[in-house]
Amino acid sequence: MKERRTGKAAASAASKVLKGKNYSQTAKQAAGSALSQRVRKK
């Protein structure tokens, strides 16, 4: 089974949600989850 990771565009959008003031707590939790699955470059 292929591992699934958050893509660059989705990670960027998630970052904006976490930094924004006009998003719900649920949206921020989902964004945090997406960023935790992001592959980090070495």
Secondary structure, DSSP 8 states (H G I E B T S, - for coil): -----B-HHHHHHHHHHHH-SSS-HHHHHHHHHHHHTB----
